[in-house]
Amino acid sequence: MSATKPRPDQIAMDYIRAVRAAPTEDFRELLKIGGRDPRKDLRYHDWSDVSFAGDDLRKMDFTGSRLLNCDFTDALSAGARYGRTMIQRMGSEDGPQTDLRKANDWAA
């Protein structure tokens, strides 16, 4: 008899539990633990209000994502893709703002 193949929702819950139990807050490492590929699995998602401060975002693909009120201070972002992302709403100049130029290597 062969073993029963786990259902997709069971697999997802296993990844969620692993990420919650992870002894790190490093975004790249959490993606790895969660079974996500940073070159394709971040696209078109809402990452608003996430602090990426100091994280290694190099070559990650955020195409089409919402990045409202995110902190990129001292992040490494060379080669990251931000095409068609939403980083600010019109008329929302009050409060925290996403500033990709705060990344450590923005000019690189």
Buried (B, 14 or more C-beta within 10 A) or exposed (E): EEEEEEEEEEEEEEEEEEBEEBEEEBBBBBBBBBEBEBEEEBBEEEBBEBBBBBBBBBEBBBBBBBBBBBBBBEBBBBEBBBEEBEBEEEEEEEEEBBBBEBBBBBEE
